[in-house]
Amino acid sequence: MTEQNYNAGNIKVLKGLDAVRKRPAMYIGGTSERGLHHLVYEVVDNSIDEALAGYCDTIVVIINKDGSVTVDDNGRGIPVEMHKEENMPAVQVVMTVLHAGGKFDNKSYKVSGGLHGVGVSVVNALSDFLDVTIHKDGKIYNQTYSKGIPTKELTVIGDTDRKGTIVTFLPDPTIFETTEFSFDYLAVRLRELAFLNKGIRIVFRDARNERTHDFKYDGGIVSFVKYLNENKKLVYSEPVYIEGSKDDIEFEVSLLYNEGYQEQLYTFANNINTIEGGTHLSGFKSALTRAVNTYIKNENLLKNDKLNLQGNDIREGLTTVLSVKLGNPQFEGQTKTKLQNSEVEGVINSIVYEKLMEYFEEHPAEAKNISNKAILGARSREAARKARELTRRKSVLESGSLPGKLADCSISDPTLSEIFLVEGDSAGGSAKMGRDRTFQAILPLWGKMLNTEKSRIDKVLINDKIQPIILALGAGIGEEFDVTKLRYDKIIIMADADVDGQHIATLLLTFFFRYMRPLVETGHVYIARPPLFLVQRGKQKKYVYSESERDKIIAEFGGTGLHVQRYKGLGEMNADQLWETTLDPERRILTAVKLDDAIEADRIFTVLMGDDVEPRRKFIEENAKYVSVDV
């Protein structure tokens, strides 16, 4: 691509840096962990815009040891000449003036993610310090800022034979609830960007512990769909790929079916993850439903069956990545989670339908497999509807709508209560006696837990091990799950500290992830950590959680009369001991279950709970060193 002239004249100013520091949530969605990481996304998006324009092919992102982040690209470099209207260097305009950038003249960037132009100036305003170094026209330029204000003039600090922009910033701790960046959290977005922009290399390094990812995918979203389906049994081998364009709308979509029962739909607009979907997703769903129903009708696959296939039936086991790029996207809010452009829906609907019908005609075996899976999905939905009705009837008629084994708490405010899902009736009995009845509920689990990774929702709904959990939590399941109806703020998995206990915890987490995912996404799930040993000498006693900790306490206590008890299970503890170690909020140890990376979580659950043994063996071998259990 011929490099077009990119200089101060391309920088258009829409005026005014308002009180970003006073109202940061207006620009980055909040000051929590999510808002903190949004700062990195904004800077990286500028580098991606250079890549979209054809001037950048490598981006390096580093979490530095001091907690700052560096984003280094080999693009054209931010313009450095004086801006005539603002009477300051163009880079300073970009860094300090809201709604300033090369995205408003419709020449520098045809397509851009950061269309509001607030990104890097907001990052600057919310940073304790920011350093920008620009390699351009044989010179190295540098300027520094603090809380959005320049701390020195733009100066030439050397000569160079490279091009690009390097931004290093440290978030302001007086603004954010936390300033510690999560490697896994950032890796999600950077991996997405590499998939969505085929051929772009994104190197991500954490200098705090030397973790590194090197993302580059020449297959683009087809590679993305294959990645999402690793270790899953496929309905057909090669993903369907469709691309199309009309006016200033360009899109590509790839889809692949696996033999599982979950749908995974990832949609993007100008590289932005539209987690709430929007018109592009609506257009795709309508086209897919219409195409599959048309094929089933044309091929008479239902014969005399009056079954009516719905979109959810057709998307069972479907993985889709849909990426649309357009010149003037309209989003809901600055955080851009939902695309609103009405014209996009019709364009994608018509083109996808037409291309899918062509694909079905040219690939009859794949088309029949997809259709038959959809028909099975519809029959499963009917079975699930009957199971839900049965569950509702049971919840109304039996035990005042709660399962019989549940020992409920007396407080009625869900935000103040918690429920323990306890392995075994013995431990459940001790927990019931040892708990604080005011706010702690106990639900004992018994028998072999269902592996929901391999189960359709109709089987889940009627399972006698799962059904009590659904009834106790009171928020429904699957598409009907409503986290606002949750009866407890904390759901705490309390299992033995051995291999069997970890297996039960994994089965429960699989169930929550597959059928009650908002429970995990909103931070309601915890895992209790019971002690492995009790070390006593006279009146001295200490509960410990590992063999190394046990040896340390033994050395501290010393002398004779030392007694060490190893707990093989929760059932060996009496009520008082359970309270002291696992129930008492002041002394217990809980691990919060977080979902930083839903894609990676999906892959891990497939590996651990799926049918394929080899990936599970490999995963265990690679990660065994990070796990400590009492066997």
TORMARLUM-223771 format. One record per residue (C-alpha): residue number from 1; residue in one letter; x, y, z. Coordinates in pm, 1 decimal. Example, Ala and Ser with C-alpha at 12.3 -4.5 7.8 and 13.67 -1.06 7.14 Angstrom:
1:A:1230.0:-450.0:780.0
2:S:1367.0:-106.0:714.0
This chain:
1:M:0.0:0.0:0.0
2:T:128.4:346.3:-86.0
3:E:173.5:548.6:232.1
4:Q:-55.4:848.8:212.0
5:N:41.1:1176.8:373.5
6:Y:-48.2:1162.8:745.0
7:N:35.7:1489.3:918.4
8:A:-105.6:1760.8:1141.4
9:G:-362.6:1859.6:882.5
10:N:-533.1:1524.9:924.6
11:I:-599.8:1587.8:1293.6
12:K:-948.6:1741.0:1333.2
13:V:-1054.0:1877.0:1671.9
14:L:-1410.9:1851.2:1800.9
15:K:-1314.6:2060.9:2107.5
16:G:-1293.2:2022.9:2476.4
17:L:-1143.7:1786.8:2733.0
18:D:-1417.6:1777.4:2994.0
19:A:-1370.3:1660.3:3348.1
20:V:-1264.3:1306.3:3257.4
21:R:-1098.0:1262.7:3593.2
22:K:-1418.6:1355.8:3771.8
23:R:-1642.7:1126.4:3568.2
24:P:-1423.0:848.1:3424.7
25:A:-1714.1:602.1:3406.0
26:M:-1861.0:808.7:3120.2
27:Y:-1558.5:721.8:2907.1
28:I:-1426.3:382.4:3016.6
29:G:-1731.3:226.4:3182.7
30:G:-1612.5:251.3:3544.3
31:T:-1308.5:251.8:3773.1
32:S:-1312.8:-117.9:3859.5
33:E:-1093.1:-389.1:3706.4
34:R:-1293.1:-367.0:3383.4
35:G:-1233.4:6.5:3346.2
36:L:-863.8:-33.5:3426.3
37:H:-810.3:-283.9:3146.2
38:H:-1016.8:-69.4:2910.2
39:L:-725.3:177.1:2917.2
40:V:-502.1:-78.8:2748.5
41:Y:-767.4:-160.8:2490.4
42:E:-796.5:205.7:2393.7
43:V:-422.3:239.3:2329.8
44:V:-399.0:-92.8:2145.4
45:D:-700.5:2.4:1932.2
46:N:-502.0:296.3:1794.6
47:S:-230.4:55.1:1682.3
48:I:-491.2:-177.1:1532.7
49:D:-635.7:119.1:1340.3
50:E:-291.5:164.7:1186.0
51:A:-294.5:-205.3:1095.5
52:L:-641.5:-175.5:938.5
53:A:-514.7:114.4:731.1
54:G:-229.2:-108.6:611.3
55:Y:64.3:58.9:787.5
56:C:132.4:-170.6:1082.6
57:D:189.6:-545.1:1113.2
58:T:341.5:-589.0:1460.8
59:I:219.5:-470.7:1800.9
60:V:402.7:-540.2:2126.4
61:V:223.2:-506.5:2460.3
62:I:418.8:-531.8:2786.9
63:I:305.2:-522.3:3149.5
64:N:612.5:-369.9:3311.4
65:K:750.5:-459.2:3653.4
66:D:637.1:-126.2:3799.3
67:G:275.7:-196.0:3695.2
68:S:277.0:31.9:3392.4
69:V:187.9:-89.1:3042.5
70:T:376.6:-28.5:2718.3
71:V:215.7:-50.9:2373.6
72:D:465.9:-42.6:2086.1
73:D:363.7:-54.3:1717.3
74:N:540.4:-16.5:1383.7
75:G:278.1:210.2:1227.9
76:R:330.7:554.5:1079.3
77:G:378.2:729.8:1413.3
78:I:148.2:999.5:1551.6
79:P:201.9:1332.3:1367.4
80:V:442.2:1568.5:1544.6
81:E:418.0:1896.3:1349.1
82:M:249.6:2201.1:1497.0
83:H:-129.2:2194.9:1472.4
84:K:-236.9:2526.3:1323.2
85:E:-568.9:2559.9:1506.2
86:E:-447.1:2444.5:1848.2
87:N:-96.3:2595.1:1830.0
88:M:68.6:2286.1:1977.2
89:P:226.7:1969.5:1833.7
90:A:-30.6:1736.8:1681.8
91:V:69.5:1456.1:1919.7
92:Q:-7.7:1684.3:2214.6
93:V:-347.4:1757.1:2062.9
94:V:-415.1:1383.3:2037.2
95:M:-298.5:1327.1:2394.9
96:T:-475.2:1617.0:2565.2
97:V:-784.4:1714.7:2366.2
98:L:-1102.1:1509.4:2378.1
99:H:-1247.8:1414.9:2037.3
100:A:-916.8:1474.9:1859.9
101:G:-763.3:1225.1:1620.2
102:G:-718.8:1111.2:1263.6
103:K:-1052.5:930.7:1260.0
104:F:-1273.7:1231.4:1194.6
105:D:-1147.7:1336.8:852.8
106:N:-1253.7:1006.6:684.2
107:K:-918.7:1001.7:505.3
108:S:-660.1:878.7:754.8
109:Y:-873.3:580.3:860.2
110:K:-1152.8:426.6:654.4
111:V:-1246.0:195.9:942.7
112:S:-1162.8:250.6:1306.4
113:G:-1244.8:95.7:1641.3
114:G:-1198.1:405.4:1854.8
115:L:-1441.0:623.5:1661.1
116:H:-1521.7:853.0:1950.0
117:G:-1161.1:975.5:1946.3
118:V:-1152.0:993.6:2326.2
119:G:-934.0:687.1:2378.5
120:V:-574.5:793.1:2428.1
121:S:-659.8:1135.8:2569.4
122:V:-876.6:969.0:2833.9
123:V:-598.1:719.6:2909.3
124:N:-363.6:1014.9:2951.0
125:A:-606.0:1198.5:3179.4
126:L:-644.5:892.3:3402.3
127:S:-273.1:807.5:3424.0
128:D:-26.7:905.0:3692.3
129:F:223.4:938.0:3412.9
130:L:226.6:875.7:3039.1
131:D:526.9:867.7:2808.3
132:V:487.9:880.5:2429.8
133:T:782.5:811.9:2199.3
134:I:738.5:849.2:1824.3
135:H:969.4:716.2:1553.5
136:K:894.9:920.5:1241.1
137:D:1082.7:1066.8:947.9
138:G:1421.7:950.0:1080.9
139:K:1379.6:1116.4:1421.4
140:I:1275.8:999.6:1768.1
141:Y:1032.8:1235.1:1943.5
142:N:934.5:1216.3:2308.4
143:Q:689.8:1384.5:2542.1
144:T:569.7:1302.6:2895.9
145:Y:249.9:1381.6:3084.9
146:S:102.3:1348.5:3431.0
147:K:-272.3:1325.3:3484.7
148:G:-323.0:1453.6:3130.3
149:I:-97.5:1758.5:3164.1
150:P:234.8:1780.0:2971.8
151:T:537.6:1770.0:3201.3
152:K:776.2:1864.2:2922.1
153:E:768.3:1989.8:2566.1
154:L:787.0:1755.2:2268.9
155:T:1157.6:1706.5:2201.9
156:V:1379.4:1518.9:1957.1
157:I:1585.5:1266.8:2150.7
158:G:1764.8:1082.0:1870.2
159:D:1773.7:941.2:1519.8
160:T:1600.2:623.4:1398.9
161:D:1548.7:403.1:1098.2
162:R:1217.3:260.7:1221.0
163:K:862.5:391.2:1235.8
164:G:592.1:368.7:1498.6
165:T:454.5:486.3:1830.7
166:I:542.6:368.2:2181.8
167:V:304.9:461.7:2465.4
168:T:382.7:376.0:2827.0
169:F:135.0:468.8:3099.6
170:L:77.1:405.2:3468.5
171:P:-288.0:430.9:3584.3
172:D:-362.7:680.4:3859.3
173:P:-422.2:489.4:4186.2
174:T:-643.3:771.8:4313.9
175:I:-887.4:701.0:4029.6
176:F:-901.2:321.1:4008.5
177:E:-1009.5:65.1:4265.8
178:T:-713.1:-147.4:4159.4
179:T:-414.8:-70.1:3936.5
180:E:-291.7:-429.0:3901.2
181:F:-330.8:-556.1:3546.2
182:S:-435.1:-916.9:3483.9
183:F:-232.5:-1098.7:3219.3
184:D:-518.1:-1340.7:3147.4
185:Y:-775.8:-1059.6:3125.8
186:L:-570.5:-870.0:2867.7
187:A:-477.6:-1185.7:2676.7
188:V:-845.5:-1238.2:2588.7
189:R:-869.4:-910.0:2400.3
190:L:-527.9:-933.1:2236.6
191:R:-596.5:-1285.3:2112.8
192:E:-931.5:-1167.9:1970.6
193:L:-760.9:-884.3:1784.9
194:A:-504.0:-1120.4:1634.4
195:F:-779.5:-1354.4:1512.6
196:L:-987.1:-1068.7:1372.1
197:N:-697.6:-914.8:1180.6
198:K:-529.9:-1204.0:1002.5
199:G:-160.3:-1169.9:957.8
200:I:-118.2:-914.2:1236.7
201:R:134.0:-1022.0:1501.4
202:I:62.3:-923.2:1861.5
203:V:332.3:-1005.4:2115.4
204:F:218.5:-989.5:2477.2
205:R:466.6:-1013.3:2764.2
206:D:440.2:-983.2:3141.2
207:A:772.4:-858.2:3279.1
208:R:651.9:-935.5:3633.1
209:N:677.7:-1310.5:3575.2
210:E:799.8:-1346.2:3214.3
211:R:476.3:-1499.5:3083.4
212:T:451.8:-1447.8:2707.9
213:H:200.4:-1497.4:2428.0
214:D:277.2:-1453.2:2060.3
215:F:-48.1:-1422.0:1865.8
216:K:-56.9:-1444.6:1485.6
217:Y:-330.0:-1617.8:1285.5
218:D:-307.5:-1620.5:907.4
219:G:-645.2:-1796.1:885.5
220:G:-826.7:-1510.2:1060.1
221:I:-1171.9:-1593.6:1195.1
222:V:-1160.9:-1943.3:1042.3
223:S:-863.0:-2008.3:1269.1
224:F:-1065.0:-1852.4:1552.8
225:V:-1353.3:-2095.2:1503.1
226:K:-1115.4:-2391.2:1484.1
227:Y:-945.2:-2273.8:1803.1
228:L:-1279.9:-2251.7:1982.0
229:N:-1357.7:-2609.2:1880.2
230:E:-1029.3:-2773.5:1971.6
231:N:-1093.1:-3105.3:2152.0
232:K:-1462.8:-3101.0:2059.1
233:K:-1621.5:-3368.5:1839.2
234:L:-1723.9:-3199.7:1513.9
235:V:-2030.9:-3246.0:1297.2
236:Y:-1814.5:-3166.5:992.4
237:S:-1444.4:-3086.6:964.9
238:E:-1396.7:-2750.5:792.7
239:P:-1569.5:-2429.8:908.6
240:V:-1811.6:-2256.0:674.0
241:Y:-1675.7:-1915.2:569.7
242:I:-1889.4:-1637.7:421.5
243:E:-1790.7:-1283.7:337.1
244:G:-1987.5:-1005.0:178.6
245:S:-2010.3:-629.6:135.6
246:K:-2250.5:-356.0:36.9
247:D:-2188.0:17.8:32.6
248:D:-1952.8:83.9:327.2
249:I:-2043.7:-238.6:511.0
250:E:-1802.6:-532.4:496.5
251:F:-1847.3:-850.0:697.8
252:E:-1714.7:-1201.8:736.7
253:V:-1860.2:-1490.7:930.6
254:S:-1736.3:-1840.7:1002.8
255:L:-1942.5:-2120.3:1157.6
256:L:-1878.8:-2475.1:1269.4
257:Y:-2099.1:-2727.2:1450.2
258:N:-1978.0:-2963.5:1720.5
259:E:-2164.4:-3251.4:1882.7
260:G:-2212.9:-3057.9:2206.3
261:Y:-2521.0:-2865.2:2313.8
262:Q:-2390.7:-2513.6:2382.8
263:E:-2391.0:-2228.9:2131.8
264:Q:-2096.4:-1992.1:2114.6
265:L:-2162.0:-1668.3:1928.5
266:Y:-1888.7:-1404.5:1916.5
267:T:-1967.7:-1083.1:1732.1
268:F:-1745.9:-785.9:1654.8
269:A:-1790.2:-447.8:1493.0
270:N:-1471.5:-273.7:1382.5
271:N:-1279.9:-519.3:1604.1
272:I:-1485.0:-423.9:1908.9
273:N:-1636.5:-719.3:2093.3
274:T:-2010.9:-643.5:2087.9
275:I:-2094.4:-868.9:2380.6
276:E:-2459.5:-764.7:2369.7
277:G:-2486.0:-838.3:1998.2
278:G:-2687.9:-599.8:1788.5
279:T:-2812.9:-570.3:1432.9
280:H:-2528.1:-776.1:1281.9
281:L:-2610.8:-1069.4:1510.5
282:S:-2985.3:-1037.9:1444.1
283:G:-2922.5:-1048.9:1070.2
284:F:-2707.5:-1359.8:1098.6
285:K:-2949.5:-1546.0:1327.9
286:S:-3244.3:-1477.0:1097.9
287:A:-3051.1:-1593.0:791.6
288:L:-2932.8:-1915.0:956.8
289:T:-3278.8:-2005.3:1089.3
290:R:-3438.7:-1937.2:752.1
291:A:-3173.8:-2129.3:556.8
292:V:-3184.6:-2443.6:773.6
293:N:-3564.8:-2448.9:785.6
294:T:-3579.0:-2403.7:407.7
295:Y:-3335.6:-2689.8:352.7
296:I:-3526.6:-2920.1:590.9
297:K:-3850.7:-2839.9:411.3
298:N:-3701.9:-2884.3:63.7
299:E:-3549.0:-3218.9:158.2
300:N:-3858.5:-3329.9:353.3
301:L:-3640.4:-3430.0:650.5
302:L:-3927.5:-3398.4:898.2
303:K:-4159.4:-3610.1:684.6
304:N:-4493.4:-3605.5:870.6
305:D:-4350.9:-3470.0:1195.3
306:K:-4522.3:-3141.5:1289.0
307:L:-4214.1:-3024.2:1481.4
308:N:-4150.2:-2649.9:1451.8
309:L:-3780.0:-2565.2:1455.2
310:Q:-3679.3:-2245.1:1633.0
311:G:-3354.1:-2050.4:1619.5
312:N:-3227.5:-2199.0:1946.3
313:D:-3271.7:-2551.5:1810.2
314:I:-3073.2:-2466.8:1499.2
315:R:-2790.4:-2304.3:1698.3
316:E:-2738.7:-2598.4:1936.1
317:G:-2369.4:-2692.6:1916.9
318:L:-2292.1:-2397.1:1688.2
319:T:-1976.9:-2187.7:1710.1
320:T:-1984.9:-1861.9:1516.3
321:V:-1749.3:-1568.1:1479.5
322:L:-1904.2:-1269.9:1301.3
323:S:-1700.0:-961.0:1223.6
324:V:-1839.5:-651.7:1054.4
325:K:-1647.5:-341.7:952.4
326:L:-1823.8:-20.4:860.0
327:G:-1740.4:344.5:825.2
328:N:-1991.8:495.1:1067.0
329:P:-2091.3:245.6:1336.5
330:Q:-2349.2:340.6:1595.4
331:F:-2309.1:182.0:1938.0
332:E:-2496.7:193.4:2265.0
333:G:-2271.3:402.9:2489.1
334:Q:-1896.8:467.1:2485.9
335:T:-1817.0:109.9:2592.1
336:K:-1973.8:-8.5:2263.9
337:T:-2128.7:-341.0:2359.1
338:K:-2419.1:-337.9:2112.1
339:L:-2427.8:-237.6:1744.1
340:Q:-2729.4:-31.5:1640.8
341:N:-2690.2:37.9:1266.4
342:S:-3022.0:-78.6:1120.3
343:E:-2887.6:-114.3:763.8
344:V:-2641.7:-384.1:876.1
345:E:-2914.1:-634.2:962.7
346:G:-3061.9:-650.9:613.3
347:V:-2723.5:-670.0:438.6
348:I:-2601.0:-961.3:651.0
349:N:-2938.1:-1137.6:647.3
350:S:-2969.9:-1146.2:269.0
351:I:-2607.6:-1231.7:186.3
352:V:-2568.0:-1500.1:455.5
353:Y:-2895.9:-1666.7:355.3
354:E:-2796.9:-1673.9:-10.6
355:K:-2444.4:-1806.8:59.3
356:L:-2570.2:-2067.7:308.0
357:M:-2818.4:-2205.4:57.0
358:E:-2533.4:-2230.9:-194.8
359:Y:-2320.2:-2409.2:65.0
360:F:-2599.7:-2656.5:147.8
361:E:-2646.3:-2734.5:-221.1
362:E:-2272.6:-2793.0:-271.8
363:H:-2221.8:-2983.1:57.5
364:P:-2528.1:-3209.9:101.7
365:A:-2366.5:-3431.8:367.4
366:E:-2279.8:-3135.8:589.7
367:A:-2621.7:-2978.4:530.2
368:K:-2799.6:-3299.7:632.3
369:N:-2584.7:-3336.0:946.6
370:I:-2659.3:-2976.1:1048.6
371:S:-3031.0:-3023.2:984.8
372:N:-3052.5:-3352.1:1173.9
373:K:-2873.6:-3196.3:1471.3
374:A:-3124.1:-2909.1:1466.4
375:I:-3415.1:-3154.7:1459.0
376:L:-3269.6:-3336.2:1762.2
377:G:-3231.6:-2997.2:1930.3
378:A:-3600.4:-2921.3:1872.4
379:R:-3704.4:-3255.1:2020.5
380:S:-3476.2:-3191.1:2317.9
381:R:-3636.5:-2848.4:2366.1
382:E:-3978.4:-3011.2:2383.2
383:A:-3849.0:-3259.7:2639.3
384:A:-3689.2:-2973.9:2834.6
385:R:-4018.0:-2780.8:2831.5
386:K:-4195.3:-3076.9:2989.4
387:A:-3911.7:-3116.6:3240.1
388:R:-3935.3:-2747.5:3332.6
389:E:-4308.5:-2780.1:3386.5
390:L:-4241.3:-3079.0:3611.0
391:T:-3976.5:-2883.7:3801.1
392:R:-4214.3:-2590.1:3846.2
393:R:-4492.1:-2819.1:3967.9
394:K:-4254.9:-2980.6:4215.3
395:S:-4134.3:-2642.5:4335.9
396:V:-4492.2:-2536.2:4403.2
397:L:-4622.6:-2859.7:4552.4
398:E:-4327.3:-2991.4:4750.4
399:S:-4154.3:-2852.6:5059.8
400:G:-4270.6:-2496.1:5008.6
401:S:-4084.6:-2481.5:4672.9
402:L:-3747.6:-2587.2:4824.9
403:P:-3571.5:-2926.2:4818.2
404:G:-3616.5:-3146.0:5123.7
405:K:-3243.9:-3179.5:5203.3
406:L:-3196.0:-2801.5:5215.0
407:A:-3142.0:-2647.9:5559.0
408:D:-3230.4:-2289.5:5474.0
409:C:-3123.6:-1974.4:5654.1
410:S:-3367.5:-1752.1:5838.9
411:I:-3274.5:-1419.7:5679.8
412:S:-3477.5:-1329.1:5371.4
413:D:-3240.0:-1074.4:5215.3
414:P:-3045.5:-1258.5:4938.9
415:T:-2759.3:-1008.0:4950.7
416:L:-2679.7:-1108.6:5309.0
417:S:-2709.9:-1486.5:5275.1
418:E:-2498.3:-1773.1:5146.8
419:I:-2544.9:-2139.2:5062.7
420:F:-2294.3:-2421.1:5102.2
421:L:-2313.2:-2709.3:4855.2
422:V:-2158.2:-2978.2:5074.1
423:E:-2013.6:-3310.4:4959.1
424:G:-2181.7:-3596.5:5145.0
425:D:-2459.7:-3634.4:5399.9
426:S:-2212.0:-3677.6:5688.1
427:A:-2034.4:-3347.0:5627.8
428:G:-2372.4:-3190.4:5547.4
429:G:-2501.9:-3295.7:5891.0
430:S:-2201.8:-3142.1:6069.2
431:A:-2230.8:-2826.5:5859.9
432:K:-2599.5:-2790.6:5949.7
433:M:-2511.9:-2807.9:6320.8
434:G:-2206.1:-2583.2:6297.2
435:R:-2339.7:-2305.4:6073.9
436:D:-2488.7:-1970.0:6164.9
437:R:-2853.8:-2035.7:6081.8
438:T:-2924.3:-1667.1:6039.6
439:F:-2750.7:-1629.6:5703.7
440:Q:-2600.9:-1969.5:5612.0
441:A:-2792.5:-2240.0:5423.6
442:I:-2666.5:-2595.8:5374.1
443:L:-2750.2:-2827.5:5083.7
444:P:-2583.6:-3171.6:5107.5
445:L:-2491.2:-3338.3:4779.1
446:W:-2502.3:-3713.4:4748.4
447:G:-2418.6:-3981.1:4495.6
448:K:-2249.6:-3935.4:4160.9
449:M:-2291.5:-3587.3:4014.1
450:L:-2406.5:-3557.8:3651.9
451:N:-2143.9:-3452.1:3395.4
452:T:-2337.8:-3167.7:3232.7
453:E:-2069.9:-3125.5:2964.9
454:K:-2216.9:-3433.0:2797.5
455:S:-2584.7:-3370.8:2877.7
456:R:-2866.7:-3185.1:2702.7
457:I:-3073.7:-2953.1:2916.6
458:D:-3368.6:-3193.5:2929.9
459:K:-3146.3:-3452.0:3102.6
460:V:-3008.0:-3186.5:3337.0
461:L:-3353.2:-3068.2:3441.7
462:I:-3472.9:-3411.7:3554.4
463:N:-3149.6:-3522.8:3722.3
464:D:-3210.6:-3589.0:4092.4
465:K:-2862.5:-3456.4:4188.6
466:I:-2892.4:-3132.1:3991.1
467:Q:-3260.5:-3053.7:4044.0
468:P:-3223.0:-2968.1:4418.0
469:I:-2951.8:-2713.5:4329.7
470:I:-3175.6:-2548.7:4068.5
471:L:-3466.5:-2530.3:4314.2
472:A:-3252.3:-2404.7:4603.3
473:L:-3090.5:-2122.8:4402.3
474:G:-3430.1:-2017.6:4263.3
475:A:-3299.6:-1836.5:3954.4
476:G:-3389.9:-2087.3:3683.5
477:I:-3155.1:-2250.3:3433.5
478:G:-3027.2:-2203.0:3080.0
479:E:-3189.9:-1924.9:2880.6
480:E:-3442.1:-1870.5:3159.8
481:F:-3170.5:-1812.1:3420.6
482:D:-3218.9:-1476.2:3592.8
483:V:-2940.6:-1382.0:3832.5
484:T:-3160.7:-1114.5:3993.8
485:K:-3380.7:-1392.6:4134.2
486:L:-3090.5:-1564.7:4307.7
487:R:-3178.4:-1655.9:4668.3
488:Y:-2819.3:-1629.2:4798.4
489:D:-2535.0:-1387.5:4735.7
490:K:-2262.2:-1649.8:4776.8
491:I:-2276.6:-2005.2:4642.2
492:I:-1992.3:-2191.0:4815.1
493:I:-1875.8:-2532.8:4698.0
494:M:-1755.8:-2728.0:5000.2
495:A:-1588.6:-3055.7:4905.1
496:D:-1313.5:-3275.0:5048.0
497:A:-953.8:-3165.3:4990.6
498:D:-875.4:-3474.2:4781.1
499:V:-899.5:-3584.1:4418.9
500:D:-1263.8:-3690.9:4452.4
501:G:-1351.4:-3358.9:4610.5
502:Q:-1183.3:-3167.2:4330.4
503:H:-1372.9:-3378.3:4078.4
504:I:-1704.7:-3287.9:4242.2
505:A:-1607.0:-2920.8:4244.8
506:T:-1519.4:-2940.4:3873.6
507:L:-1853.3:-3107.7:3793.4
508:L:-2038.1:-2830.4:3977.2
509:L:-1834.4:-2557.3:3807.1
510:T:-1906.4:-2720.1:3469.9
511:F:-2278.6:-2710.3:3547.6
512:F:-2266.0:-2345.2:3652.9
513:F:-2057.6:-2246.6:3349.1
514:R:-2277.4:-2430.0:3098.4
515:Y:-2623.7:-2360.4:3237.3
516:M:-2592.8:-2071.0:3485.4
517:R:-2301.9:-1873.5:3343.7
518:P:-2413.2:-1530.8:3478.6
519:L:-2366.4:-1683.2:3824.0
520:V:-1993.3:-1709.0:3752.4
521:E:-1966.8:-1390.2:3547.8
522:T:-2112.7:-1179.7:3830.4
523:G:-1890.1:-1329.8:4099.9
524:H:-2134.2:-1534.4:4306.6
525:V:-1943.6:-1866.4:4309.4
526:Y:-1676.6:-1959.8:4564.4
527:I:-1484.0:-2271.2:4664.1
528:A:-1424.4:-2337.6:5032.9
529:R:-1078.0:-2455.0:5132.8
530:P:-1093.5:-2695.9:5427.5
531:P:-772.4:-2772.8:5618.4
532:L:-567.7:-3085.4:5558.8
533:F:-417.1:-3110.7:5908.7
534:L:-473.1:-3015.0:6270.8
535:V:-149.7:-2972.6:6470.1
536:Q:-190.9:-2969.4:6851.8
537:R:40.0:-2943.7:7152.2
538:G:-143.0:-2897.3:7478.1
539:K:-376.8:-2599.8:7439.5
540:Q:-196.4:-2484.0:7127.0
541:K:-363.5:-2582.6:6801.5
542:K:-332.0:-2479.2:6441.0
543:Y:-523.7:-2582.5:6130.2
544:V:-296.1:-2603.2:5826.5
545:Y:-362.7:-2640.1:5455.1
546:S:-53.0:-2805.8:5311.2
547:E:225.3:-3045.0:5406.7
548:S:486.8:-2768.3:5400.2
549:E:274.0:-2554.7:5632.8
550:R:228.7:-2856.8:5860.9
551:D:606.1:-2908.9:5886.1
552:K:658.6:-2541.4:5965.5
553:I:401.3:-2546.6:6248.7
554:I:548.1:-2869.4:6389.1
555:A:888.6:-2699.5:6403.0
556:E:736.2:-2394.7:6574.5
557:F:547.0:-2597.7:6837.3
558:G:836.6:-2840.1:6895.1
559:G:883.3:-3055.8:7201.9
560:T:692.0:-3362.0:7311.6
561:G:318.4:-3422.4:7329.8
562:L:268.9:-3316.5:6968.9
563:H:-38.7:-3452.7:6794.3
564:V:-97.5:-3424.6:6417.9
565:Q:-434.4:-3519.7:6273.2
566:R:-485.7:-3552.6:5899.0
567:Y:-836.5:-3492.5:5768.8
568:K:-923.6:-3731.2:5488.8
569:G:-1262.0:-3566.3:5444.8
570:L:-1505.4:-3307.3:5576.4
571:G:-1702.7:-3585.5:5743.1
572:E:-1420.4:-3634.3:5994.6
573:M:-1477.6:-3287.2:6138.7
574:N:-1732.9:-3216.2:6405.2
575:A:-1960.9:-2913.6:6391.5
576:D:-1729.7:-2688.5:6595.2
577:Q:-1429.4:-2770.1:6378.2
578:L:-1622.5:-2703.9:6058.9
579:W:-1729.0:-2366.8:6195.4
580:E:-1375.2:-2274.0:6297.6
581:T:-1215.6:-2373.4:5968.2
582:T:-1464.8:-2356.4:5684.7
583:L:-1785.1:-2176.0:5785.6
584:D:-1680.7:-1878.3:5999.0
585:P:-1649.2:-1571.7:5770.8
586:E:-1377.5:-1433.4:5999.0
587:R:-1147.5:-1735.1:5970.1
588:R:-1236.9:-1940.2:5663.7
589:I:-1050.2:-1937.9:5332.9
590:L:-1263.5:-1894.8:5019.2
591:T:-1144.5:-1892.7:4660.1
592:A:-1354.7:-1667.8:4437.7
593:V:-1429.2:-1823.2:4097.2
594:K:-1362.3:-1558.8:3832.6
595:L:-1425.0:-1568.2:3458.7
596:D:-1148.6:-1356.9:3306.5
597:D:-1135.9:-1563.7:2988.9
598:A:-1461.4:-1734.1:2886.1
599:I:-1301.0:-1876.6:2570.7
600:E:-1021.6:-2044.7:2763.2
601:A:-1267.2:-2161.6:3030.9
602:D:-1478.5:-2326.4:2761.6
603:R:-1173.8:-2504.8:2624.8
604:I:-1065.8:-2627.5:2968.6
605:F:-1410.6:-2762.4:3058.3
606:T:-1417.2:-2944.7:2723.7
607:V:-1075.8:-3096.4:2796.7
608:L:-1156.1:-3197.1:3154.4
609:M:-1512.9:-3318.2:3111.6
610:G:-1534.9:-3419.2:2744.5
611:D:-1499.1:-3760.8:2583.4
612:D:-1146.9:-3722.3:2442.3
613:V:-890.2:-3872.1:2680.8
614:E:-565.7:-3757.5:2517.1
615:P:-616.2:-3377.5:2562.7
616:R:-716.6:-3442.3:2926.4
617:R:-401.6:-3645.7:2990.3
618:K:-186.7:-3374.4:2832.0
619:F:-358.3:-3099.8:3034.1
620:I:-307.1:-3288.5:3361.3
621:E:60.0:-3354.3:3283.1
622:E:121.9:-2987.3:3202.0
623:N:-66.0:-2848.4:3503.5
624:A:-8.6:-3109.6:3775.6
625:K:279.1:-2905.4:3917.8
626:Y:37.7:-2622.3:4000.9
627:V:-202.7:-2842.1:4201.5
628:S:-168.7:-2970.6:4555.4
629:V:-417.4:-3226.7:4687.6
630:D:-419.4:-3472.4:4974.4
631:V:-427.5:-3821.0:4829.0
